[in-house]
Amino acid sequence: MPTGVLLLLVLMLQIAPGPLRVAAAAPDIRENLEYQISLGPWSDVARVHLVLKELEPGHYLAEFSGAAQGMWQLLSRWLPERYQTEMIHREGRLVPLVYREEFISQGKRVVKEYRFDHERGLLSLWRQADGSDPVKKWEVPLKGPVYDLLTLFYNVRLGAFGPLPGGASLRVMVLSTPAPQEMVFVIGGNTEVGRKVMMDYRPPDSKTVDQYFIFLSPEQVPTLAWTRVVLFGKLAGRLLNPGEIRKEGLLALSPSPSPGLKAQP
């Protein structure tokens, strides 16, 4: 099972001490959604939060983080602890600048950063362990839009991909490994628990395709999502606070104050 499966599950498309560097001013929290993760017969193995903050006009930070519950806290050392994306609003959509993953590996706290250099047309991966200097692992051309899961999720919320009627499909390029990766979404009809979407994803170096089933609110927010996991059965995420969904004004929709799209140092 890929390490990021919880993100793929609850973000559709989608705990650590000490904050990552973002901005000096206190951010404006635009939305804070909480999900409960269940696995097979265990109904509450983790709680995760999806938070969107406005750092300054046109500049946003999305963060996905959580904590295992009960005995499942023993597994937290193998799970990513936090995902973050810094984005700017440009020409009707959110454009990623930096996507981060923070986790523990061999007893060390590791931060992976995917840096988007839109001016030079490059995407690079940097790795930092226990506060050491970041090391560039690879760099590839950035050909056309490439999304991390958080930016993808909020662009769907904003309608940046246009109308998605039942029977339509959406193909998007996601973060490289460094080989190009694609996700395919098939849009279904409305059900009692929301609009059904099926997502196909082929993990790197795998000959099989993983399938995820997502049910969306009218605001395009996953209220329920699930997949099958070998040996355990159903892995599912359920939205606990649907009343907190921002129905209007998710973004202030201010233009970015930056003159260009640059990767963050």
N, C-alpha and C positions, 0 to 999 in steps of 0.2 A: 504494500500500500504506500503510495507516495507520501512523503512527509507533509506536504501541504494540502492533504485531502480535506481537512476541515475548512480551509479557506475556499477550496473549489466547491465544497458542499453548500455553505451558507451564503457565499457571495454570488452564486449563480454563474456567474459568467466565468468564488470569493463559493510579559508578566514578570515583566522583568523590572528589578529595581533600577532607579536612575534613568532620567529622561534622555532621549536622543536629542541632539542639537537641532532646534527648529527656528525659533525666533525669540527676540527679547521681550516683546510686548505680550501681555496675556491674551491668548486667542479667544475668539468668539465661537462657542460651541454651537454649531448649527443643528446637529442631530446626534442622538446617542441611542443606539438600538442594542438590545440584549437578547442573546440566543442561548437556549439550553440544548446541549448535545447529549444524545442517547446512543447506546451501542448494544444491539441485541436485547437481552432482558434487563439491562441496566439503564434506568431512565434518566439519570443525571450524572454523567461522567465528567462534564465540563460546562462552564459558563463562559461565554465570550461576548465582547462588546465591539461594536462597530461605530466609531465616532468620526464625525466630520467637523473640522475646525477651520475657521477663516483666520489666517495669520495676519493678513492685511488685504486691502481691496484687490480682488482678483487673484489672490494667492491662498491656496488651501492646503490643509494637511488631513489626510485620511489615515486612520489607525485602526487596526484589528488586533485585539489582544484578549487574553483570557487566562483562566486557571482551571486545572483539573480539580475534581471534587472527590472527597473521601479517599478510598484506597487508590484511586487513579492518580493521585498526586505523585505516586511513586514513578509514574511514567513521564512526568513533566521534564525530566532531564533529556529525553529523546525528542521532545516536541519543540518546534519553533515557538518562541515566547511572544514575539511581536512582529507585526508587519506594518510598514508605514510607506505612504507615498506623498510627496510634495508635488502639487499640480498648480498650473495657472489656467485661468479661463481665457481662451483665445478663439475668436471667430466661431462662437456658438458651441464650443466643446472644451472639455478639460484636457490639457496636454501635460503628460508626466514629465517631471524634471529629474527626480530621484526616487527610486523604490528601494526600501530597506527590509532586510530580514534579520532578526536578532535571535540567537539560540546558543545552547551550550554544546560544545563538541570536545570530547576528550578532556573534560574538566576546564576548558577555556571558554570564555564568553566571546562569541564570534558575531560580527556584523558584516553582512554582505550588502553591497550597494550597487544597484544597476543605475548607471548615470547616462542620461539622455543628452547628448550634445547635438541639438537640432540645427545649429548654425553650420557645423561641420559635417552633419549627417552621420554621426557615430553613436554606437551604443557600447558601453564598456561595463565590465564587472570588476569591482574592487572588493577585497577581503581584508578585514581587520580583526586581530585576535588579542584579547586582553589589553586593549588600549594601545597596542603597537601602531606603527605607521601603516596606513592602508597600502596594500599591494595590488597592482592591476593583474587580473588573471587572464583576461582576454578582451579584445575589442573587435567589433564587427560593423560593417556598414549598416546604417539605419535607413532602410528602404521603405518608404511609406509609413503609415501609422502602425505603431506597435504598442500594445497595452499591457500593463500589469493588471491584476485582477481588481484592485481597488479603483483605478481610473476607469476601467471598463464598466464596472458596476455603476459608478456615478454618471457616466456618459449615457448609459441606458436609461437611467432615471431622468436625465435631461432631454431625452428624445433625440440625441445627437445622431443616431443611426436611422432616423426617419420612422415612418409607421411600420409596425411589425405585425401584420394580420395573421390569423390562424392559417397554418399551412406554409407560412414563409420560413425561410432559414436565414441564419446570420452566421457568416464565417469571419473570424477575426484572427489577426496575428497577435500572439502573446509573446512574453519574454523568451529570448533565445537561450540555448543551453551549451554552447553558442549556436547550434543548428537552429534554423527557424522552426517555430512551433505554431500550430493552428488549433483553434477551438471552433466547433460547429454547434450551433444552437438551432433546434427545430421547434417552432412555435406551435403550440396546440390550442385547444379551445378552453373555455371557462368550465370550471368544476365547482363543487361546493366549497372547496378549500382554496380556490384561486385559479388563476390562469396557469395552465400546465406548460412547462418548457422542458425539453429533453436536451441534455448537453453530452456530446461525445468528445472525449479527450484521449489522445494517445500519449502516454508518458514517454520520456526520452528512453531510447534503447529498449523499447517494448514492442512486441508484435501484437499485443492485444489493445483493444479500445475500451476505456472505462466509460460507463454511462452513469449520468446523474439526472435525477428528476427533481424539478423545482416548481413550486407553486407560488405565483406572484399576486400581490395585492394590486388594486387599481393604480397605485403609485409606482408599480414595477419593483416593489420590495419583496424579497423572498420571505414568506411567512412559514413555509415548510419546505424542506429539501432532504433528499435521502439517496443513498446508494447501497449496494450490497458489498459486504466485506467478507472475504474467505474466513471460515471458522467461526466468526462472530455473528453473521447475519446482517441485519439492517443497521447502518450508521445514518443518523438523522439529526437535523438541526431544526429547532422550532422557535419562532419569534415569541418572546415573552411579553413585550410591551408594544403591541401594534398601535396603541394610542399615541405613542411618541413619534410616529412617522410624520415627517414634515410634508404636508400636503402642498404648500405653496411657499415660495421664497427659500428653497433649499440653498440657493446661492444668492449672494447680493448682485451677481452678474455685473460686477465692475470690470472694466478692462484691466489687463495686467499693467502695472506701472513700469515693468521692465522693458527696455527697448528691444531686446532680442530674447531668444530661447537658448539658454546656456545650461550646461550641466553644472550642478553645484560642486564646489571644491570639497 
